[in-house]
Amino acid sequence: MKKSRGIPVLVAVSILLIIISSLIPADRSTWLGALQTLLLGLGLLGCCMAFMRFVKGGKGKR
């Protein structure tokens, strides 16, 4: 995968994980609540990683 496509793909997957986590009915089961928390955490971590890649990419190593 090209580096220029990596950030948008990471953001898209992260947003998708956050959306999926919001659709899980966590009040029905402890396991579903844990799954919801895990997916939300992975989505937020992916957004943070994409932001860090974006910031580092702007500095330009030559």
N, C-alpha and C positions, 0 to 999 in steps of 0.2 A: 504494500500500500504506500502511495506517495505521502510524504510528510504534509503536503498542503491539504490533503483530504482527511488526514487523521483527526484534526481538531473538530471539524463539523460532524464527523461520524461519531466521535466520542460524546459530543454534546447531544446528538440525536438519540443515541442509546441511553444516555443518562436520563434524558427527559422521558423517554419511553419507560424506563424502570420506575421513575417517580409516578408517572400516570398509572402504571399497573399496580403499584403499591397503594394508590388511593382507591382503587376499585375493589380491593380485598376487604371483605367484611370481618374486621378484626374482633368484633364483639362476640362472635359466635364460638371462638376457640382460642386457646392460648397459643397453639401452633400457628394459626393464621395470623395472630398478632405478632408473633416472632418473625414470620415470613414477611409481613408488611414492614416491620422495622428493618429487617435485613435488606430488602429491596430499596427502601427509602435511603438507607445509609449508603448502599452501593451507588445509587443515583447521585446523591450529593457528593460522594467521593469522586465520581467521574466528572462532575461539573467542576470541582476544584482542580482536578488534574488537567482538564482542558484549559482552564483559566491560566494555570501555571505554564503550560506549554505555549499558550498564546503570548504571555508576558516574556518568556525566555526567547521566543522566536523573534520578537521585535528588536532585540539587542543586536543581532547580526554578528555572527562569528565569521571572521574573514582571515 
